[in-house]
């Protein structure tokens, strides 16, 4: 998992019948294989304020969220909290 791989196993957390986890590259491959063309993509940063609700909206939390957002969009594979993709059927 640390290398960005989510193996599909016959049982356990990565059981083939369970919800699946995908990396950025995995999502892109899945969309291409399903016949979609990605029109736009972006990443969201970690919502730091949700972890510290009493401090949400403060300067340090807003700064951390901004840094997280910028980092996520500069290096999606490393810092993205989630991916947002607009795709169309080819």
C-alpha angles and dihedrals in degrees: 000000000000089000091055097260126129107191121206110231135182092247143003131045093334096045111155091236096054133083108293130230120217135193121218091265091047092055092049092049091047092052093047092048090051090054100256129137116214110231099177137000136184139162133233123223128230111287094232093176091065089061092049104034095168089056097041111133095022120129095253093049093045089049092050091049092049091049089048092050094048092045091049093053094044095048110016096174092058109032110021118121091196139345126239117199134181109203137167132206110263 
